[in-house]
Amino acid sequence: MATVGVDHFEALYRQHPDPWRIASAWYERRKRALLLASLAREEYAHAFEPGCGNGDLTLPLAARCRHVCAVDFAGTAIDRCRARLHEQGMAHVEALALELPREWPPVPDGGFDLIIVSELGYYLDDTALTAFLQGIDGCLAAGGELVACHLRPDFDDRQQATDALHDALGSLPGMTLLFEYREDVFLLNGWQRQRKDDA
Ligand SMILES: C[S@@+](CC[C@H](N)C(=O)[O-])C[C@H]1O[C@@H](n2cnc3c(N)ncnc32)[C@H](O)[C@@H]1O
């Protein structure tokens, strides 16, 4: 078992500008709408979106956040994401080319109050997932929300089962389940980290 590496994703993006038809497929558009509707707050201060790809979620997310940090290790995808953000004049979003969890973005004071892990976690092998979970644990603000959304059926590149992955995210310290939306095809969860004054 090995983490699916950057070369694999870079090759996919070079073969096709939208390898999973994230912008156009009904499954993706519907799932994105459900995810965005599941976010309880009208506005977040600092969102972190690991594995942002071309930015299809980043753009609508940016409309709800004062600052967004979007990260992907595929340079082709990050270039597209940056170009789209630039076109929309979204200067409050930074799109960074980083390989998670080996590299990690700067964390705002107090942490991110929203982290969205969408169609990313199942590409990480056990070692990388452990480090990724530690990274998430270390940068989610007290009272912050963690939202995860992953396809459930099996596929070639899968390193983690979706249900177990979400169990691991929800088992991070101080997490309370906010919601769960489960279909045969995907699982969407939100958790909130304990606030400091609840501790
Ligand atoms: C299936 S796409 C999902 C895009 C977007 N999150 C969504 O849900 O529409 C997975 C993305 O994660 C990125 N990715 C996978 N493993 C990564 C890692 N270890 N570090 C950074 N990005 C990664 C890939 O390059 C790809 O753009």
The ligand as a Gaussian input file, in Angstrom:
#p B3LYP/6-31G(d) Opt

LIG

0 1
 C      -10.586000      13.632000      -6.544000
 S       -9.777000      15.195000      -6.446000
 C      -10.904000      16.076000      -5.353000
 C      -10.957000      17.572000      -5.583000
 C      -11.865000      18.334000      -4.628000
 N      -11.421000      18.203000      -3.244000
 C      -13.294000      17.884000      -4.747000
 O      -13.803000      17.207000      -3.850000
 O      -13.943000      18.221000      -5.746000
 C       -8.428000      14.838000      -5.332000
 C       -7.405000      15.949000      -5.293000
 O       -6.520000      15.731000      -4.192000
 C       -5.203000      16.024000      -4.600000
 N       -4.310000      15.270000      -3.705000
 C       -4.273000      13.920000      -3.541000
 N       -3.352000      13.571000      -2.624000
 C       -2.789000      14.745000      -2.195000
 C       -1.757000      15.035000      -1.248000
 N       -1.130000      14.058000      -0.589000
 N       -1.422000      16.341000      -1.043000
 C       -2.059000      17.333000      -1.730000
 N       -3.038000      17.118000      -2.641000
 C       -3.398000      15.836000      -2.878000
 C       -5.147000      15.588000      -6.059000
 O       -4.122000      16.228000      -6.784000
 C       -6.537000      15.995000      -6.549000
 O       -6.552000      17.298000      -7.073000

